[in-house]
């Protein structure tokens, strides 16, 4: 961990390997974990300890979601919309702080928690992405991610509560086919179990040629969803 640049964005592989052993996972340029609790009182105590562990960096890196059964935590260097070495340092500090309260950073697979850590994106197929992007940005009150201001870049909820929206280029109109689908990003060690559960529930495997990065699934009426992970994307980017 000491050899990581505290300010430069990390590769997916480096970020994942740096926190996997302490119960965090890399999802969509964000480090995520969940702490199981038994009450809001316990959740508040853990949140206070976590914020204290991050100190002045809380505002720039940390997000906390409190529930009566869990505390969801995420880290990202907001000004660059990426995971940096500082986020890794904070993850380790948080895990140590949580342990002092006899809790643990975990909940990354369905074996650990009924609804493990995950993030959601919505994808919209379009022939002219620059023409429709401003509409979606306005109607959702979304914004550009830092450093991603191009006419075809994804747009995000500034509060981090709602799913990001990205745009997939179409080469021709496709009538009678859904043009909006969800991307459910899960931890790399949860993905295959999630795909199996979806297929066991009546789903259809549409395409697994890009697994382990993503699997395309559909319900019996053809409505599609992708189960996604960070895995193998660094290698694919280096080949481009």
C-alpha positions as CSV (number, residue, x, y, z in Angstrom):
1,X,0.0,0.0,0.0
2,X,2.9,2.4,0.8
3,X,4.0,2.5,-2.9
4,X,0.7,3.7,-4.2
5,X,0.5,7.3,-5.5
6,X,-1.8,9.2,-3.1
7,X,-3.1,11.5,-5.8
8,X,-2.9,9.6,-9.2
9,X,-5.8,7.4,-10.3
10,X,-5.1,3.6,-9.8
11,X,-5.8,0.9,-12.3
12,X,-8.8,-1.3,-11.5
13,X,-6.5,-4.2,-10.7
14,X,-4.3,-2.2,-8.3
15,X,-7.3,-0.7,-6.5
16,X,-9.0,-4.0,-6.1
17,X,-5.9,-5.9,-4.9
18,X,-5.1,-3.1,-2.4
19,X,-8.4,-3.5,-0.4
20,X,-9.8,-7.0,-1.1
21,X,-8.3,-8.5,2.0
22,X,-10.0,-6.0,4.3
23,X,-13.5,-6.4,2.9
24,X,-13.7,-3.7,0.3
25,X,-14.4,-4.1,-3.4
26,X,-13.8,-2.0,-6.5
27,X,-17.0,-1.0,-8.3
28,X,-17.2,1.7,-11.0
29,X,-14.2,3.8,-10.0
30,X,-15.3,3.5,-6.3
31,X,-14.3,1.5,-3.3
32,X,-17.3,0.0,-1.5
33,X,-18.0,-2.0,1.6
34,X,-20.9,-2.7,4.0
35,X,-20.8,-2.9,7.8
36,X,-23.6,-5.1,9.4
37,X,-25.3,-3.4,12.4
38,X,-28.3,-4.2,14.6
39,X,-29.7,-0.7,15.2
40,X,-29.6,2.9,14.0
41,X,-27.7,3.8,17.2
42,X,-24.9,1.4,16.3
43,X,-25.0,2.7,12.7
44,X,-24.6,6.3,14.0
45,X,-21.7,5.3,16.2
46,X,-19.9,3.6,13.4
47,X,-20.5,6.5,11.0
48,X,-19.0,8.9,13.5
49,X,-15.9,6.7,14.0
50,X,-15.5,6.3,10.2
51,X,-15.8,10.1,9.6
52,X,-13.2,10.7,12.4
53,X,-10.9,8.2,10.8
54,X,-11.0,10.1,7.5
55,X,-10.7,13.5,9.2
56,X,-10.5,16.4,6.8
57,X,-10.6,14.1,3.8
58,X,-14.2,13.0,4.5
59,X,-15.7,15.7,2.4
60,X,-13.6,14.9,-0.7
61,X,-13.6,11.1,-0.5
62,X,-16.2,9.5,1.7
63,X,-20.0,8.8,1.4
64,X,-22.0,7.0,4.1
65,X,-25.5,5.5,3.9
66,X,-27.0,4.6,7.2
67,X,-29.7,1.9,7.6
68,X,-30.9,0.0,10.7
69,X,-29.2,-3.2,9.5
70,X,-26.1,-1.9,7.7
71,X,-23.8,1.1,7.1
72,X,-22.8,1.4,3.4
73,X,-19.5,3.1,2.8
74,X,-17.8,4.3,-0.4
75,X,-14.6,6.1,-1.2
76,X,-13.6,8.0,-4.3
77,X,-11.4,11.0,-5.0
78,X,-14.3,13.2,-6.2
79,X,-12.4,15.8,-8.1
80,X,-11.0,13.2,-10.5
81,X,-13.9,10.7,-10.2
82,X,-11.4,7.9,-9.6
83,X,-9.8,5.7,-6.9
84,X,-6.4,7.0,-5.9
85,X,-3.8,5.8,-3.4
86,X,-5.4,8.1,-0.8
87,X,-8.7,6.2,-1.1
88,X,-6.9,3.0,-0.4
89,X,-5.2,4.6,2.7
90,X,-8.6,5.7,3.9
91,X,-10.1,2.3,3.4
92,X,-7.5,0.7,5.6
93,X,-8.0,3.4,8.2
94,X,-11.8,2.9,8.2
95,X,-11.5,-0.8,8.5
96,X,-9.3,-0.4,11.5
97,X,-11.7,2.1,13.1
98,X,-14.7,-0.2,12.5
99,X,-12.8,-3.1,14.1
100,X,-12.3,-1.1,17.2
101,X,-16.1,-1.1,17.5
102,X,-16.2,-4.9,17.2
103,X,-17.6,-4.6,13.6
104,X,-16.2,-5.5,10.2
105,X,-16.0,-4.1,6.7
106,X,-17.6,-6.8,4.6
107,X,-20.9,-7.5,2.9
108,X,-19.4,-7.8,-0.6
109,X,-21.1,-11.1,-1.6
110,X,-24.5,-12.6,-1.2
111,X,-22.9,-15.2,1.0
112,X,-22.2,-12.4,3.5
113,X,-25.2,-10.2,3.1
114,X,-28.6,-10.7,1.4
115,X,-28.0,-7.6,-0.7
116,X,-24.3,-7.2,-1.1
117,X,-22.5,-4.1,-2.2
118,X,-23.4,-3.1,-5.8
119,X,-23.8,-0.1,-8.1
120,X,-26.3,0.5,-10.8
121,X,-26.0,2.2,-14.2
122,X,-28.6,2.8,-16.9
123,X,-27.6,2.6,-20.5
124,X,-29.5,4.3,-23.4
125,X,-28.9,3.2,-27.0
126,X,-28.9,6.2,-29.3
127,X,-28.1,7.1,-32.9
128,X,-27.2,10.7,-32.1
129,X,-25.8,10.7,-28.5
130,X,-24.8,14.4,-28.4
131,X,-28.4,15.3,-29.4
132,X,-30.1,13.4,-26.5
133,X,-27.5,13.7,-23.8
134,X,-28.5,17.3,-22.8
135,X,-32.1,16.2,-22.4
136,X,-31.2,13.5,-20.0
137,X,-28.8,15.7,-18.1
138,X,-31.6,18.3,-17.7
139,X,-34.6,16.1,-17.0
140,X,-32.6,14.1,-14.3
141,X,-30.8,17.2,-12.8
142,X,-27.6,15.3,-13.5
143,X,-24.1,16.6,-14.1
144,X,-20.9,15.8,-15.9
145,X,-18.3,13.7,-14.0
146,X,-15.1,15.6,-13.3
147,X,-12.9,15.4,-16.4
148,X,-15.7,13.8,-18.5
149,X,-17.4,16.7,-20.3
150,X,-17.5,15.3,-23.8
151,X,-20.8,15.0,-25.8
152,X,-20.8,11.2,-25.4
153,X,-19.6,10.9,-21.8
154,X,-21.8,9.5,-19.0
155,X,-23.7,11.8,-16.8
156,X,-24.1,11.3,-13.0
157,X,-26.2,12.2,-10.0
158,X,-24.2,14.9,-8.2
159,X,-25.3,13.4,-4.8
160,X,-24.3,9.9,-5.8
161,X,-27.7,8.5,-4.9
162,X,-29.1,7.6,-8.3
163,X,-27.6,5.5,-11.1
164,X,-25.2,7.0,-13.6
165,X,-26.5,7.1,-17.2
166,X,-24.3,6.3,-20.1
167,X,-25.0,6.2,-23.8
168,X,-24.4,3.3,-26.2
169,X,-23.8,4.1,-29.9
170,X,-26.3,2.5,-32.3
171,X,-25.4,2.0,-35.9
172,X,-29.0,1.7,-37.2
173,X,-32.5,2.0,-35.8
174,X,-33.6,-1.2,-34.0
175,X,-37.4,-1.3,-33.8
176,X,-39.1,-3.8,-31.5
177,X,-36.0,-4.0,-29.3
178,X,-35.5,-2.4,-25.9
179,X,-33.1,0.5,-26.1
180,X,-32.7,1.1,-22.4
181,X,-31.1,-1.5,-20.1
182,X,-29.6,-1.7,-16.6
183,X,-26.0,-2.5,-15.7
184,X,-25.6,-4.0,-12.3
185,X,-22.0,-3.8,-11.2
186,X,-21.1,-6.3,-8.4
187,X,-17.9,-7.5,-6.7
188,X,-15.8,-9.8,-8.9
189,X,-16.4,-12.7,-6.4
190,X,-20.2,-12.2,-6.5
191,X,-20.7,-12.0,-10.3
192,X,-21.0,-15.7,-11.2
193,X,-23.4,-16.4,-8.2
194,X,-25.5,-13.5,-9.3
195,X,-25.7,-14.8,-12.9
196,X,-26.6,-18.3,-11.7
197,X,-29.3,-16.9,-9.5
198,X,-30.8,-14.9,-12.3
199,X,-30.8,-17.9,-14.7
200,X,-32.3,-20.1,-12.0
201,X,-35.1,-17.5,-11.6
202,X,-36.1,-17.9,-15.3
203,X,-33.6,-15.6,-17.0
204,X,-31.9,-16.2,-20.3
205,X,-28.2,-15.9,-21.0
206,X,-27.9,-13.7,-24.1
207,X,-24.1,-13.3,-24.3
208,X,-21.2,-14.3,-22.2
209,X,-18.4,-13.6,-24.7
210,X,-17.1,-10.7,-22.5
211,X,-17.2,-12.6,-19.2
212,X,-15.7,-11.9,-16.7
213,X,-16.2,-8.2,-17.5
214,X,-19.9,-8.6,-18.1
215,X,-22.7,-11.1,-18.9
216,X,-25.8,-10.0,-20.9
217,X,-29.0,-11.6,-19.4
218,X,-32.6,-11.1,-20.3
219,X,-36.0,-12.0,-18.8
220,X,-38.3,-14.3,-20.9
221,X,-39.7,-11.2,-22.7
222,X,-36.3,-10.1,-23.8
223,X,-35.7,-7.2,-21.5
224,X,-31.9,-7.1,-20.9
225,X,-29.6,-6.4,-18.0
226,X,-25.9,-6.8,-17.7
227,X,-24.1,-8.1,-14.7
228,X,-20.7,-6.3,-14.6
229,X,-17.4,-6.4,-12.8
230,X,-14.1,-4.6,-13.2
231,X,-12.3,-7.9,-14.0
232,X,-10.2,-8.1,-17.3
233,X,-11.0,-4.5,-18.2
234,X,-7.5,-3.2,-17.6
235,X,-6.2,-5.8,-20.0
236,X,-8.8,-5.0,-22.6
237,X,-8.0,-1.3,-22.4
238,X,-4.3,-1.9,-22.9
239,X,-5.1,-3.8,-26.1
240,X,-7.1,-0.9,-27.6
